[in-house]
């Protein structure tokens, strides 16, 4: 009996030991699994945070390069800058615009301009002249200049980090050139603008704050135990590195609960739950940090609005939602009217303030549901989602009204407007790229129609665009082969009736026999960058033909865009010399638009032409806003009365008085007057009596060929070409 009792107790002891052993083994296994899981979670969390920090640091370096590159491009690809650095007053101008601003401009502290021989024109740092040559101050300076001149208009601006006595700096350079690059200008002849920004402790602190990298510092050499992002120079060599300590969120989280682990071995399950919670919180924080970094990558640095990448993503997300709700997406592309003039008149800093003010104005005006983005420069975009069963929204009109209101910036009252192009994606089914293309085409059409216009995309626009592309290709080929023709319309002496001058008129007949009107192909040439080539071809052919008529003057119309070409005056003089044509016989006709849009540029060109004996005529006087002050300021040799004033004689009883007063004004200023568009003898009589000395119109002759002018000149010089007198 005792033996049985003992045996039972022994059996129970063995059972307890076995259970305990199993428990211990299970607990050990669980503890090992828990410890391994904790270590894995800790290491993973640390690695994720380190990866996030490296990504943020790389984004910071890219953002610094991009901001400086954009600043260099905006200042270097500037018509006024190109003209000024090639003028006698270049030192004063460059100091005022770039040298002095290096004292407090946030994006650069050093501004250098070198000429085509790499000789510094100015070299300023922190608003004062540098006391050492740029090539001695910055490593690889010559290599940077070569890279800047090699870069084409569409290539990225070369921006790199560099050593200097003041520490590591970010430096970028671009050749100073017109906004629309002239292919005849050699890159080696261009001056180069260089901006540099030293990576000061303040810059490092701003990067640390903006990109969420704690403990960030700039170190010239590797630092043990710290993460780093390398800053490289133009040759790819290391200049310095951003370094920062690993925040190790997983390790810190483990440290927070380690004592609890040691003290709460008996509550392993609860502990595991705690670890799970900590892990979830850690991952959530990491995701939130990553989300913030990603948000910064999708935002415009100047305005805080979405950038182009952010807009694309938002449209994609909105399209999916609209598709499920059968709603329409409406995309508005906005281009500010007159913004370039603001930049040219008051500088880029005022332009930046205006861009920020426009962003605020749009945000305050449009619904909270609207998606607003800045695409770059003075271009914005607005996306709205609308129910097609409800009346269409008036977002385009609201944008127009909002941006027409004046802006108060730095004590200046600034008025602008906007051109708006609109495209619709029914139920979000239009691909994002196609929707953007349509909005862009609609915006292009709105800009063609003038200021303050909103245009909705229509299917027919694609046909127009394709026709314009085909026509542009045909015009380019025609110009390459010298296929533009020139006709001449005679001007007759008001007293004698004999031909005293001819006006050259461009004519284009395609290979297919289509006669393209000048009011079609001349604007096309201006939009496609062919106007200089077209204008020069017409000038040369006109001079060559008119050289055979020694007693007849020649008038040639010039596009406002031609005057923006700094080589225009030289091209005219070269053409005169090639044709052996007396400069005093040539008259360049300008419309008042160029005088209003850029009076200083027009004055330089006019003065250069007049200095060579070439005459300047103001065309279409009376059709716009040209005043007595305009006539006096620019010293015109002749004024042409617009045909609208002559046509009004037939139906407006006050037209005669207006016309007489206009001509009397010119006579009082000793400016000869030509009347154009004369259709009847009655009109001619009124103009003769009012004091016009030259008459032009179909009454005397339509535009004719050079051969017909030659016939009229040599056979009967007192009359206009006979064929066209009957045709008129």
Secondary structure, 3 states (H helix, E strand, C coil): CHHHHHHHHHHHHHHHHHHHHHHHHHHHHHHHHHHHHHHHHHHHHHHHHHHHHHHHHHHHHHHHHHHHHHHHHHHHECHHHHHHHCCCCHHHHHHHHHHHHHHCCCCCCEEEEECCCCCEEEEEECCEECCCCHHHHECCHHHHHHHHHHCCCCCCCEEEEECECCCCEEEEEEECECCCCCCCCCHHHCCEEEEEEECCHHHHHHHHHHHCCCCCEEECCCCCCEEEEEEECCCCCEEEEEEEECCCHHHHHHHHHHHHHHHCHHHHHHHHHHHHHHHHHHHHHHHHHHHHHHHHHCECCCCCCECHHHHHHHHHHHHHHHHHHCCEEEEEEEEEECHHHHHHHHCHHHHHHHHHHHHHHHHHHCCCCCEEEEEECCEEEEEEEECCCCCCCCHHHHHHHHHHCCEEECCEEECCEEEEEEEEEHHHCCCHHHHHHHHHHHHHHHHHHCCCCEEECCCHHHHHHHHHHHHHHHHHHHHHCCCCEEEEEEEEECCCCCEEEEEEEEEEECCCCCEECHHHHHHHHHHCCCHHHHHHHHHHHHHHHHCCCCCCEEEEECCHHHHCCCCHHHHHHHHHHHHCCCHHHEEEEECHHHHHHCHHHHHHHHHHHHHCCCEEEEEEECCCCCCHHHHHHHCCCEEEECHHHHHHHHCCCCHHHHHHHHHHHHHHCCCEEEECCCCCHHHHHHHHHHCCCEECCCCCCCCECHHHHHHHHHHCCCCCCHHHHHHC
